[in-house]
Amino acid sequence: MKKGILLVMVVALSFGLFGCGGGNAQAEAMPEDMMEQTEEVKEVPKIDAFGVVKVREMQNVKVDFNSKVEKVFVKAGEKVALNTELVELDLSKLNNELEDQKLDLEEKEYELSMKDVDVTKMINDLKVSRDNFQMAKDDYFKSKDLYAKNSISKEELDKKELTYKESQKNVTNMELSLSDTKNNKNNNDRKLINSISKAKRNISILEKKIQDANLKDGSILLSKVNNGVVQKLDVLEGDYLTNEIKIMTIMDLDTRYIETEIAEEFVKDVKVGQKVEVKSMANLDKVYTGSIKRIWKTSENRNGETVVPVEIEIDNLDDNLLVNFNVEVKIILEEN
């Protein structure tokens, strides 16, 4: 019995010694494999603010000619892209005006190209008259020689002289008349040339207005904005348009930015180009990044506090950041 108790004690003692030895081995190995060194984490200084999503560019959709709205294809709040169909216009009045001006131009150009029949006839008549004058002149001077030789009477000589002088007067009158007619023709041609130039200019202006309107099939007005949304629709189907009437307003979503306000005591710490984090109040899990684009050079008093407006450009815009959304802004300050 004593031997059994002694054996149990020896086994127990041996187990205890081996157990203690193992514990020491583990304690010595921990600094290398299991112990983690902790470092002190520095918090980056930031300025917290609130802001609003805005757009820099808005397109007031107009046409520079009279027309009528036949059909409206979009609604307020609807997204549009480049060449989205906006409205269909009735341009019949404009097209008729353009066609009338083209016909008038053709008539004027034809009139200018035509030779003046009166001038041509007068030139031919004058040639005949000059020939007659030359014959009467030759006949008169021959008659004078004959009269000097007493071959003809004084009465016959006087008749020859009268014919000579009348033919001379006739040539002079025809030359004056031809000169006046030519001057009138030249004046008329100048008026026609000016009128043709004016007609061409008016036609060119009308055609450019139609071209600038960005029309499809000559009547459907298309969007010129790549990524936009209709902010306001100002016309209804059946409305008549002039160059002063706005059809709609489209916000260019690619020009979105954040406008925030910085209290005057923090303005000294804010600089153009500083990094910014933005969260929409509609989705605080999404973080937008950007930088300060512009700091106003003037302050404003809002709700009794002096603030400076600051504009922020966003790098990772998406369709979820809507215009006029409220946002949280964190301006990351540079460490000294």
C-alpha positions, 0 to 999 in steps of 0.5 A: 500500500505504501509502495502504491502511494509512493508510485502515485506521488512520483508520477504526480511529481514528474507530471508537475515538473514536465507541466511547469517546464512546458509553461516556461517554453511557451512564455519564452516564445510569446514575445516573438510569435504572439505579442503584437506591438501597438502604435499610436494612430494620429487623427487627421484634422478636418473641418466639418461643414454642410453644403448643397449640390448645385450646377454651374451651367443651365441651358435655356432652350429657345429657337431664334424664329417664329414657330408653333409647338406641335408636341412635347416629348419630355417632362420636368425632372426627366433626364436627357442626353445629347440629341434627346428629342425635346419638342416637335415644332411647326415651321411652316411659316418660317419655311414659306418665308424662306421659300418666298425669299429664294424665289424673289432672289431668283427673279432679281438675279434673272432681271440683272442678267437680262440685257436691256432691250431699250438700250440695245435698240437705242444703240442700233438706232443711233448707229443708223442716225450717225450714218444718215448724218454722215451722208447728209454732211457729205451731201451738203459739202458737195452741194456747196461746191456745186453752188459755188460753180453755179450748178445748183440754186441757193434754194437747193443748197439751203435744203441740203443744209437743213437736212444736214443740221437736222440729222446732226441734231438728231444724233445729239439728241439720241446720244443724250437719250442713250446716256440717260438710259444707260445711267438709269440702267446702271442705277437700277442694276446697282439697286438690284445688286444691293437687293440681291446681296440683302436677299442672300444675307437674309436667306443665310441668316434664316438657314443658320437659325434653323441649323443652330436649332439642332433640328431632326427631320427639320422639325424635332428639336434635340437636346445639346446637353450630354448629361442633363435633367429638365428643370422646368418646362415653360410651354404646352402643345399648341403654344406659339414661339418667338425668339424671346420665349423659353421652351424649357431649362436643362441643368447640365449634370456634368457641371455639378459642384458643392457649395458650402460655407466656412466660418470666418475663424477657419478660413485661414486654414482652407486653401484651393486644392485641399482634399474634401470628403462629401456624404449625401444626407440621402446615403451616408454610406457613400463617400464622394471625394473631391477638392476645393475649387474656389474660395470666395473673396468676400464674406456673407452674414447668414443667420447671424454668423459671418461665413465665406462661401466655398465651391467644391469639385467632385471627382466621382460623380454619379447619378445618385448625387442629385441637384439641391441635395444636402451633404456633409462636408469634411475638409481635410487640413494639411498637417503643420 
